Amino acid sequence: MLFTNLETERLLLKNISLDDAEFMFEQFSNDFIHKYLFDYDPLSSIEEAIELIKFYTAPEPRNQHRWILILKEGGIKIGT
């Protein structure tokens, strides 16, 4: 895999997976969050979130990637 999980003192940057579909849908359908995203229209279904994840998990090589940002303390997903 070209992209690996990354870790800092406070964060885990986890490769996106289908397990993140609900989180991606919640984030990418939220109007407040979406106004800061310039690469997608707001998601309107969980199926669209799955398709977005499939785009980022397609076989390499690819020039784009997304990690799920997770606070180590508490294991809370905070963004991508």
C-alpha positions in Angstrom: 0.0 0.0 0.0 1.3 3.4 -1.0 -0.3 5.2 1.9 0.2 4.0 5.5 -1.3 4.9 8.8 0.5 7.8 10.4 0.8 8.6 14.1 1.6 11.8 16.0 1.7 12.4 19.7 -2.0 13.2 19.8 -3.5 11.8 16.6 -3.8 8.6 14.6 -4.2 9.2 10.9 -5.9 5.9 9.8 -6.3 4.9 6.2 -10.0 5.3 5.2 -12.0 2.1 4.9 -15.6 1.0 4.4 -15.9 0.9 8.2 -15.8 4.7 8.1 -18.9 5.1 5.8 -21.2 6.4 8.6 -18.6 8.9 9.8 -18.0 10.1 6.2 -21.7 10.5 5.6 -22.2 12.4 8.8 -19.2 14.7 8.0 -19.8 15.2 4.3 -23.6 15.8 4.6 -23.2 18.4 7.4 -23.7 21.9 6.0 -21.4 23.6 8.5 -18.5 21.2 7.7 -19.2 21.1 4.0 -18.7 24.9 3.5 -15.0 24.2 4.1 -14.8 21.3 1.6 -14.1 22.3 -1.9 -13.8 18.9 -3.6 -17.3 17.4 -3.3 -21.0 18.2 -3.3 -22.7 17.4 0.0 -23.5 13.7 0.4 -27.2 12.7 0.5 -26.9 9.0 1.3 -24.7 6.4 2.9 -24.3 4.9 -0.5 -22.6 8.0 -1.7 -20.2 7.8 1.3 -19.4 4.2 0.3 -18.6 5.3 -3.3 -16.4 8.1 -2.0 -14.5 5.6 0.2 -14.2 3.2 -2.8 -12.6 6.0 -4.8 -9.9 6.5 -2.1 -9.3 2.8 -1.6 -9.1 2.0 -5.4 -5.9 0.2 -6.4 -2.8 2.4 -6.6 -1.2 4.3 -8.1 -3.5 7.3 -7.4 -2.7 10.9 -6.5 -5.3 11.5 -3.9 -5.9 10.0 -0.5 -7.8 10.7 2.7 -7.0 9.6 6.3 -9.5 9.5 9.1 -8.2 11.7 11.9 -8.6 10.1 15.3 -7.8 11.6 18.7 -5.7 9.0 20.5 -7.2 10.0 23.8 -10.7 8.6 23.6 -10.5 7.2 20.0 -12.8 9.9 18.7 -12.9 10.5 14.9 -12.6 14.2 14.4 -12.2 14.6 10.6 -10.5 13.6 7.4 
